[in-house]
Amino acid sequence: MASEEMRAQVEEVLDKLRPFLLRDGGDVEFVDIDDEGVVKVRLLGACGSCPSSTITLKAGIERALLEEVPGVKEIEQVF
């Protein structure tokens, strides 16, 4: 199980990104992080149905998490 510190760091990064998502009518919900460093998130609102959501997920959210949270390896969207 991922440490509480790692979970807090993930939440902190998502909180920094949230205003950009909210501006476009969307949001992101942190669901879980597994022992391998895979972060699971749920895209909400406009982000859930946006054709660019994969780009938002990988180029935006994943890149920020990889840069700022040691131990994060990947991000996955859950529905």
Secondary structure, 3 states (H helix, E strand, C coil): CCCHHHHHHHHHHHHHHHHHHHHCCEEEEEEEECCCCEEEEEEEEHHHHCCCHHHHHHHHHHHHHHHHCCCCCEEEECC
